[in-house]
Amino acid sequence: MRSASGSWSPPHSTCERKETNLTQAITTSGDLLHLVIKRRGQHLISRLWSAAMADIDTPRTGGSETKILPSTLRYLRESLLRKAIGLDDDTARWSPVASGTSILWLIDHMAFVEDIWFVNRFLGEGEIPPFIPSDTLQQALANYAMVGRRVDEVIDQTLDFDTMSSGDTGNESVSMRWILTHLISELARHAGHADIIRELIDESIGR
């Protein structure tokens, strides 16, 4: 949300919105940043800087590219989706940048991109639909789950990654290998965006 000065500031949590008499002060102790909240004579201390969600390990899948590339794609997909854990709709829509990039938008965008590359462009099924943003975070998560299952099926059924695309890519045909590599780079980039946005929201870190 924008402050009175026009700059971006993280959204307030549900708890903070309900507490109208809160005053906040920031103190630093070593490398740990604390938020000190004073309300009705009581002090509640909440860690900000060290708040973290448990990491998920990068998959160490052995074997050929038909195992390694899909497992990496699924890992990055999960990393992005985990950044939405615990968010409400308003917070998921919050963006710290003028472009409007938010965690909700990133989830919608990657579901759309995976769908068009693997279903429309690789399989050649149907026309590329218009991009329609989700009304709620739950809707976005449900849609991406559905797209993810479909994409995983397409990949699993493609035994040779030299197989070329059947649909319109806007240019020359590309292989399943190329599409997977492209989508891995796209997901890695946007998972990184989600990392930063989530840390700005509530100092949560981790992958």
BALOBA-1460 file (C-alpha; in Angstrom, 3 decimals):
// residues 207
<rec num="1" residu="m" x="0.000" y="0.000" z="0.000"/>
<rec num="2" residu="r" x="1.116" y="3.617" z="-0.467"/>
<rec num="3" residu="s" x="1.801" y="5.879" z="2.491"/>
<rec num="4" residu="a" x="0.721" y="9.513" z="2.607"/>
<rec num="5" residu="s" x="4.053" y="10.452" z="1.031"/>
<rec num="6" residu="g" x="3.417" y="8.121" z="-1.879"/>
<rec num="7" residu="s" x="6.067" y="5.546" z="-0.923"/>
<rec num="8" residu="w" x="5.346" y="1.852" z="-0.580"/>
<rec num="9" residu="s" x="5.023" y="0.268" z="2.841"/>
<rec num="10" residu="p" x="4.221" y="-3.341" z="3.813"/>
<rec num="11" residu="p" x="0.559" y="-4.116" z="4.588"/>
<rec num="12" residu="h" x="-0.618" y="-4.435" z="8.173"/>
<rec num="13" residu="s" x="-1.441" y="-7.904" z="9.427"/>
<rec num="14" residu="t" x="-4.967" y="-8.809" z="10.549"/>
<rec num="15" residu="c" x="-3.862" y="-8.501" z="14.145"/>
<rec num="16" residu="e" x="-2.353" y="-5.054" z="13.608"/>
<rec num="17" residu="r" x="-5.499" y="-3.769" z="11.911"/>
<rec num="18" residu="k" x="-7.580" y="-4.704" z="14.937"/>
<rec num="19" residu="e" x="-5.269" y="-3.082" z="17.453"/>
<rec num="20" residu="t" x="-5.850" y="0.648" z="17.119"/>
<rec num="21" residu="n" x="-3.818" y="1.685" z="20.166"/>
<rec num="22" residu="l" x="-0.524" y="0.089" z="19.138"/>
<rec num="23" residu="t" x="2.684" y="2.069" z="19.108"/>
<rec num="24" residu="q" x="5.806" y="0.592" z="17.622"/>
<rec num="25" residu="a" x="9.519" y="1.081" z="18.157"/>
<rec num="26" residu="i" x="12.403" y="-0.752" z="16.610"/>
<rec num="27" residu="t" x="15.448" y="-1.821" z="18.625"/>
<rec num="28" residu="t" x="18.546" y="-3.659" z="17.531"/>
<rec num="29" residu="s" x="20.360" y="-6.287" z="19.588"/>
<rec num="30" residu="g" x="23.431" y="-7.708" z="17.865"/>
<rec num="31" residu="d" x="22.351" y="-9.166" z="14.543"/>
<rec num="32" residu="l" x="18.755" y="-9.668" z="15.691"/>
<rec num="33" residu="l" x="16.126" y="-7.089" z="14.860"/>
<rec num="34" residu="h" x="13.163" y="-6.885" z="17.218"/>
<rec num="35" residu="l" x="9.851" y="-5.122" z="16.976"/>
<rec num="36" residu="v" x="8.819" y="-3.799" z="20.371"/>
<rec num="37" residu="i" x="5.074" y="-3.261" z="20.659"/>
<rec num="38" residu="k" x="3.698" y="-1.238" z="23.557"/>
<rec num="39" residu="r" x="0.005" y="-1.616" z="24.380"/>
<rec num="40" residu="r" x="-1.794" y="-0.944" z="27.705"/>
<rec num="41" residu="g" x="1.466" y="-0.947" z="29.615"/>
<rec num="42" residu="q" x="2.573" y="-4.349" z="28.287"/>
<rec num="43" residu="h" x="5.520" y="-5.044" z="26.013"/>
<rec num="44" residu="l" x="5.335" y="-7.830" z="23.468"/>
<rec num="45" residu="i" x="8.494" y="-8.703" z="21.553"/>
<rec num="46" residu="s" x="8.273" y="-10.263" z="18.147"/>
<rec num="47" residu="r" x="11.318" y="-11.307" z="16.118"/>
<rec num="48" residu="l" x="11.403" y="-9.838" z="12.629"/>
<rec num="49" residu="w" x="14.799" y="-10.348" z="11.076"/>
<rec num="50" residu="s" x="15.180" y="-13.983" z="12.054"/>
<rec num="51" residu="a" x="11.634" y="-15.083" z="11.230"/>
<rec num="52" residu="a" x="11.978" y="-18.047" z="8.904"/>
<rec num="53" residu="m" x="10.030" y="-20.857" z="7.324"/>
<rec num="54" residu="a" x="11.700" y="-24.227" z="7.114"/>
<rec num="55" residu="d" x="13.738" y="-24.696" z="3.939"/>
<rec num="56" residu="i" x="12.998" y="-27.409" z="1.432"/>
<rec num="57" residu="d" x="16.126" y="-28.960" z="-0.002"/>
<rec num="58" residu="t" x="17.053" y="-28.728" z="-3.658"/>
<rec num="59" residu="p" x="16.273" y="-32.157" z="-5.146"/>
<rec num="60" residu="r" x="19.331" y="-34.359" z="-5.670"/>
<rec num="61" residu="t" x="17.669" y="-36.596" z="-8.222"/>
<rec num="62" residu="g" x="20.001" y="-38.988" z="-9.979"/>
<rec num="63" residu="g" x="19.641" y="-40.362" z="-13.452"/>
<rec num="64" residu="s" x="18.963" y="-38.681" z="-16.760"/>
<rec num="65" residu="e" x="17.549" y="-35.294" z="-17.667"/>
<rec num="66" residu="t" x="14.080" y="-36.837" z="-17.815"/>
<rec num="67" residu="k" x="14.303" y="-37.111" z="-14.017"/>
<rec num="68" residu="i" x="16.443" y="-34.087" z="-13.127"/>
<rec num="69" residu="l" x="14.694" y="-31.364" z="-15.140"/>
<rec num="70" residu="p" x="11.105" y="-32.189" z="-14.066"/>
<rec num="71" residu="s" x="12.103" y="-32.513" z="-10.398"/>
<rec num="72" residu="t" x="13.794" y="-29.102" z="-10.559"/>
<rec num="73" residu="l" x="10.680" y="-27.562" z="-12.116"/>
<rec num="74" residu="r" x="8.465" y="-29.016" z="-9.377"/>
<rec num="75" residu="y" x="10.865" y="-27.865" z="-6.664"/>
<rec num="76" residu="l" x="10.806" y="-24.269" z="-7.910"/>
<rec num="77" residu="r" x="7.022" y="-24.371" z="-8.294"/>
<rec num="78" residu="e" x="6.684" y="-25.452" z="-4.666"/>
<rec num="79" residu="s" x="9.165" y="-22.776" z="-3.565"/>
<rec num="80" residu="l" x="6.987" y="-20.100" z="-5.163"/>
<rec num="81" residu="l" x="3.736" y="-21.457" z="-3.715"/>
<rec num="82" residu="r" x="5.201" y="-21.671" z="-0.202"/>
<rec num="83" residu="k" x="5.608" y="-17.884" z="-0.197"/>
<rec num="84" residu="a" x="1.810" y="-17.586" z="-0.020"/>
<rec num="85" residu="i" x="1.496" y="-19.612" z="3.205"/>
<rec num="86" residu="g" x="-0.338" y="-17.650" z="5.889"/>
<rec num="87" residu="l" x="-1.247" y="-14.684" z="3.674"/>
<rec num="88" residu="d" x="-4.733" y="-13.256" z="3.303"/>
<rec num="89" residu="d" x="-6.030" y="-11.905" z="0.001"/>
<rec num="90" residu="d" x="-5.111" y="-8.273" z="0.661"/>
<rec num="91" residu="t" x="-1.559" y="-9.121" z="1.698"/>
<rec num="92" residu="a" x="-1.114" y="-11.485" z="-1.256"/>
<rec num="93" residu="r" x="-2.110" y="-8.594" z="-3.565"/>
<rec num="94" residu="w" x="0.327" y="-6.146" z="-1.961"/>
<rec num="95" residu="s" x="3.104" y="-4.930" z="-4.228"/>
<rec num="96" residu="p" x="6.222" y="-2.945" z="-3.266"/>
<rec num="97" residu="v" x="6.931" y="-1.864" z="-6.847"/>
<rec num="98" residu="a" x="5.267" y="0.367" z="-9.393"/>
<rec num="99" residu="s" x="4.750" y="-2.539" z="-11.810"/>
<rec num="100" residu="g" x="2.262" y="-4.095" z="-9.377"/>
<rec num="101" residu="t" x="4.120" y="-7.398" z="-8.985"/>
<rec num="102" residu="s" x="2.679" y="-9.251" z="-5.993"/>
<rec num="103" residu="i" x="2.737" y="-12.802" z="-4.690"/>
<rec num="104" residu="l" x="-0.798" y="-13.316" z="-6.010"/>
<rec num="105" residu="w" x="0.198" y="-12.003" z="-9.444"/>
<rec num="106" residu="l" x="3.302" y="-14.209" z="-9.534"/>
<rec num="107" residu="i" x="1.234" y="-17.336" z="-8.830"/>
<rec num="108" residu="d" x="-1.325" y="-16.407" z="-11.497"/>
<rec num="109" residu="h" x="1.424" y="-15.551" z="-13.982"/>
<rec num="110" residu="m" x="3.361" y="-18.792" z="-13.564"/>
<rec num="111" residu="a" x="0.216" y="-20.928" z="-13.787"/>
<rec num="112" residu="f" x="-0.606" y="-19.137" z="-17.032"/>
<rec num="113" residu="v" x="2.928" y="-19.501" z="-18.427"/>
<rec num="114" residu="e" x="3.211" y="-23.221" z="-17.584"/>
<rec num="115" residu="d" x="-0.191" y="-23.878" z="-19.131"/>
<rec num="116" residu="i" x="0.473" y="-22.114" z="-22.423"/>
<rec num="117" residu="w" x="3.966" y="-23.581" z="-22.895"/>
<rec num="118" residu="f" x="3.214" y="-27.206" z="-22.104"/>
<rec num="119" residu="v" x="-0.416" y="-27.503" z="-23.216"/>
<rec num="120" residu="n" x="-0.977" y="-24.903" z="-25.933"/>
<rec num="121" residu="r" x="2.520" y="-24.707" z="-27.406"/>
<rec num="122" residu="f" x="4.013" y="-28.149" z="-26.813"/>
<rec num="123" residu="l" x="0.902" y="-30.296" z="-27.261"/>
<rec num="124" residu="g" x="-0.766" y="-27.873" z="-29.634"/>
<rec num="125" residu="e" x="-4.067" y="-28.077" z="-27.755"/>
<rec num="126" residu="g" x="-6.461" y="-25.144" z="-28.064"/>
<rec num="127" residu="e" x="-5.845" y="-21.430" z="-28.403"/>
<rec num="128" residu="i" x="-3.820" y="-19.439" z="-25.901"/>
<rec num="129" residu="p" x="-6.422" y="-17.931" z="-23.542"/>
<rec num="130" residu="p" x="-6.323" y="-14.361" z="-22.247"/>
<rec num="131" residu="f" x="-4.615" y="-13.798" z="-18.916"/>
<rec num="132" residu="i" x="-7.301" y="-13.414" z="-16.236"/>
<rec num="133" residu="p" x="-6.135" y="-12.622" z="-12.687"/>
<rec num="134" residu="s" x="-7.674" y="-14.571" z="-9.810"/>
<rec num="135" residu="d" x="-10.151" y="-12.908" z="-7.470"/>
<rec num="136" residu="t" x="-8.683" y="-14.586" z="-4.374"/>
<rec num="137" residu="l" x="-5.481" y="-16.260" z="-3.282"/>
<rec num="138" residu="q" x="-7.338" y="-19.535" z="-2.780"/>
<rec num="139" residu="q" x="-8.574" y="-19.413" z="-6.366"/>
<rec num="140" residu="a" x="-5.041" y="-18.773" z="-7.628"/>
<rec num="141" residu="l" x="-3.613" y="-21.664" z="-5.607"/>
<rec num="142" residu="a" x="-6.332" y="-24.062" z="-6.770"/>
<rec num="143" residu="n" x="-5.790" y="-23.069" z="-10.393"/>
<rec num="144" residu="y" x="-2.017" y="-23.509" z="-10.184"/>
<rec num="145" residu="a" x="-2.467" y="-26.913" z="-8.534"/>
<rec num="146" residu="m" x="-4.668" y="-27.992" z="-11.446"/>
<rec num="147" residu="v" x="-2.212" y="-26.623" z="-14.025"/>
<rec num="148" residu="g" x="0.715" y="-28.248" z="-12.228"/>
<rec num="149" residu="r" x="-0.925" y="-31.687" z="-12.334"/>
<rec num="150" residu="r" x="-1.637" y="-31.318" z="-16.044"/>
<rec num="151" residu="v" x="1.894" y="-30.129" z="-16.808"/>
<rec num="152" residu="d" x="3.448" y="-32.976" z="-14.822"/>
<rec num="153" residu="e" x="1.362" y="-35.449" z="-16.832"/>
<rec num="154" residu="v" x="2.522" y="-33.934" z="-20.124"/>
<rec num="155" residu="i" x="6.161" y="-34.117" z="-19.048"/>
<rec num="156" residu="d" x="5.871" y="-37.679" z="-17.698"/>
<rec num="157" residu="q" x="4.316" y="-38.839" z="-20.950"/>
<rec num="158" residu="t" x="7.153" y="-37.348" z="-23.009"/>
<rec num="159" residu="l" x="9.858" y="-40.001" z="-22.900"/>
<rec num="160" residu="d" x="12.196" y="-38.249" z="-25.337"/>
<rec num="161" residu="f" x="13.014" y="-34.607" z="-24.573"/>
<rec num="162" residu="d" x="14.073" y="-34.129" z="-28.187"/>
<rec num="163" residu="t" x="10.340" y="-34.238" z="-29.014"/>
<rec num="164" residu="m" x="9.395" y="-30.988" z="-30.730"/>
<rec num="165" residu="s" x="6.429" y="-28.751" z="-29.997"/>
<rec num="166" residu="s" x="3.257" y="-29.150" z="-32.049"/>
<rec num="167" residu="g" x="1.619" y="-25.804" z="-31.322"/>
<rec num="168" residu="d" x="2.280" y="-22.181" z="-32.235"/>
<rec num="169" residu="t" x="5.306" y="-20.847" z="-30.332"/>
<rec num="170" residu="g" x="5.365" y="-17.585" z="-32.225"/>
<rec num="171" residu="n" x="8.551" y="-18.735" z="-33.911"/>
<rec num="172" residu="e" x="10.140" y="-22.054" z="-34.838"/>
<rec num="173" residu="s" x="9.293" y="-25.275" z="-33.009"/>
<rec num="174" residu="v" x="11.192" y="-26.022" z="-29.799"/>
<rec num="175" residu="s" x="11.918" y="-29.234" z="-27.934"/>
<rec num="176" residu="m" x="10.561" y="-30.382" z="-24.590"/>
<rec num="177" residu="r" x="14.101" y="-29.918" z="-23.271"/>
<rec num="178" residu="w" x="14.086" y="-26.259" z="-24.350"/>
<rec num="179" residu="i" x="10.660" y="-25.641" z="-22.807"/>
<rec num="180" residu="l" x="11.675" y="-27.211" z="-19.496"/>
<rec num="181" residu="t" x="14.881" y="-25.183" z="-19.359"/>
<rec num="182" residu="h" x="12.977" y="-22.009" z="-20.199"/>
<rec num="183" residu="l" x="10.338" y="-22.636" z="-17.536"/>
<rec num="184" residu="i" x="12.938" y="-23.524" z="-14.897"/>
<rec num="185" residu="s" x="14.668" y="-20.187" z="-15.484"/>
<rec num="186" residu="e" x="11.318" y="-18.348" z="-15.418"/>
<rec num="187" residu="l" x="10.234" y="-20.026" z="-12.184"/>
<rec num="188" residu="a" x="13.606" y="-19.416" z="-10.519"/>
<rec num="189" residu="r" x="13.414" y="-15.735" z="-11.400"/>
<rec num="190" residu="h" x="9.901" y="-15.294" z="-10.055"/>
<rec num="191" residu="a" x="10.468" y="-17.433" z="-6.959"/>
<rec num="192" residu="g" x="13.242" y="-14.958" z="-6.163"/>
<rec num="193" residu="h" x="10.816" y="-12.066" z="-6.599"/>
<rec num="194" residu="a" x="8.411" y="-13.791" z="-4.208"/>
<rec num="195" residu="d" x="11.250" y="-14.252" z="-1.676"/>
<rec num="196" residu="i" x="11.839" y="-10.502" z="-1.554"/>
<rec num="197" residu="i" x="8.164" y="-9.542" z="-1.439"/>
<rec num="198" residu="r" x="7.425" y="-11.992" z="1.408"/>
<rec num="199" residu="e" x="10.391" y="-10.708" z="3.422"/>
<rec num="200" residu="l" x="9.134" y="-7.143" z="2.963"/>
<rec num="201" residu="i" x="5.678" y="-8.201" z="4.163"/>
<rec num="202" residu="d" x="6.580" y="-9.905" z="7.436"/>
<rec num="203" residu="e" x="10.331" y="-10.631" z="7.428"/>
<rec num="204" residu="s" x="9.729" y="-14.322" z="6.624"/>
<rec num="205" residu="i" x="12.695" y="-15.917" z="4.879"/>
<rec num="206" residu="g" x="13.518" y="-19.394" z="3.648"/>
<rec num="207" residu="r" x="12.732" y="-21.323" z="0.495"/>
